[in-house]
Amino acid sequence: MSAGQSYYEFYRGSSIGTALTDALDELITQGDIPPQLAMRVLQQFDKSLTECLQKGVKNKTTVKGHLATYRLCDDVWTFVIKDPQFKMEGVGAGAETVTAPKIKIVACKSGDAPEGKKSGAKSNDFN
C-alpha cells in the first residue's frame, strides 16, 4: 500500500471508531490537541484497522438469510439481510453459528484487489 493511499472511513462508525471520535472531540474541545492532529489520528485508525483485518482475519464465514435490499454505488456493495445466520468455521473445536434480526453488509474493493474481486467487508447489526 502506497504512502499516499486513502482508506475507507466506514470503520469510524463501529463501536471503537465512535469511541475514538468522541474522545478526540473532547480533547479538541478542551484545547488539549489541535483538530489537525485528530484528523491524522483518524486517518491512522482507518489505515491500521483495514490492515489488521486484511492480515489477521483468516476464518471463513458463511451467511444465510433473506436478502431484503442490495445496492451498488461507486464500487461499494451494500446488502441488508433479514434473519441472517452466520456459520463461522475454524472457531474452537467446530463451527459456531450466530444469528441476528437484521444486518447490513458493506463490501468494497481494496486498493490491492484485482478488478472484479471484492476484498474489504464490514457488517453492522442494526434495528
N, C-alpha and C positions, 0 to 999 in steps of 0.2 A: 504494500500500500504506500502510495507516494505521500510525501510530507504535506502537499497542498490539497490532498483529497478531503472532501467533505463527507460527513457521515449522517445517516438518517437521525432525526431528533425524536422519533416516536417513543424511545425508551424513557424519555423525560416524563411521560405520562404514567409510568409504573409507580408502584409504592415508593421504591427507593429514589427514583427520579424526582417525584413530588416532594419527598422529604428533603432532598438536596436543594431543590429550588427554593423551598420555604426557608431553609437555613441560610442560603445565600441572600435572599431578600431581607431577612432580619439583619444580617451583617452589613448589608448596604445601608439599610435604614438607620442603623446605629452609627454609621460612619466608620466602621472598622475596616471595610475593604471598598475599593472603587468598583463601579459597575463593569469596567473593562476586565477586571480580574475575575469577577463572577462569570462573565461570558467565556473566558478562557477555561475556567473550571468546568462549565457545562459542555464545552467542546471536547475537553479531555474525557469527560464522563461518556459522551456519545461514542468516542473512539474506543475507550477501554472496554465498555460493555459489549460493543459489537465484536471486538477482537476476542474477548473472553468467551462469548457464546460460540463464535466460529471455531475456536480451538478446543474448548472444554466440553462441549456437549457432543456426546458420541452415541447416546441411546436412540433407538428407533421408536417412534410413536405412531400408532395407527388411530385415526379419528373416524368414528361412525356417528351419524346423526342426520337430522333433516336440514338440508340447505335452504335457509329462508331467503337470503339475498346474496348476490355476488356482484362485484363491480371491478372493472379495470380502468384505472385512470393514471396517466403519467408513469407507466411501467410499475404500478403498485396495485396488487390484487387485494381486495377486501371481501371476506366471506363472513356471513352471520349464520351460525349453525345453532339450531334448537335441539335440546336434549342430547348433547354430544356425549359420547363415551370414548375416553382416551385409554387405549391399551398400550402401556409402556413396557417394552421389552428390556431385559438387562437390568431390572431393578431388583436387587436382592436375589433370592433363590428362584423366583419365577416372574411372571408378568403381573403387573399391578394395573387395575382398572380404576379410573377416576371419572366422575360424572359431574355435570353442571346443568342448570336450566337453559342457559344460553351463553354463547361465547362469540367473540369477534376475532377473526384471524386476519392479520395484515401481513402480506408477503411481498417482498421486493427483491429485485436482483441486486446482489452485492457487486461492488466495484470490480472484483476479480472474476466474476462468473462469466462463462462464455454466453454468447447471445442465445436466448431460448431457455436458459436454466434459471430457476429461482433459488437463491441461497439464504436470504435473510427472512425470518418469520417471527411474528410476535402474536401472542394470543392474550386476550383480557376477558375475565369474567365481567359481565355487566347485567343489569336487570332492566 
